[in-house]
């Protein structure tokens, strides 16, 4: 089973190592992980080069081109995936992760599971663990929100 790993973890140096831990748990459970952070690495050099362009208009255009290539790749990965694991940690669900959840639900036929190791409440009220719309997409897909790494070992996408 191919699982797309939706997360903001690659943005912060402090959380990047946790991606490896999630990948390890999923692979030990027999899944192939589609990690957009590792698959976007070829774009890193292009982005660094584009950031050094002195002409603002040219720099913005080049960064936009690269951004769209990354987003297009992530969309293809979401279409290819059999299921989604979305990291929901933080005071609110990351906007990119939320959009990937919505996209996966819109594609249809994919169970979306969430991981929230963060013990803070992030939903509108006591009836939801995270943003109510995000939780709705997860539950309507047949998925659920897991609160520990060990629980992910029993996570199902079928």
Secondary structure as UniProt FT lines:
FT   STRAND          2..6
FT   HELIX           9..11
FT   HELIX           13..28
FT   TURN            29..30
FT   STRAND          32..35
FT   HELIX           36..39
FT   HELIX           41..51
FT   HELIX           56..80
FT   STRAND          83..87
FT   HELIX           95..107
FT   STRAND          111..115
FT   TURN            126..127
FT   HELIX           132..140
FT   TURN            141..142
FT   STRAND          145..146
FT   HELIX           149..152
FT   TURN            153..154
//
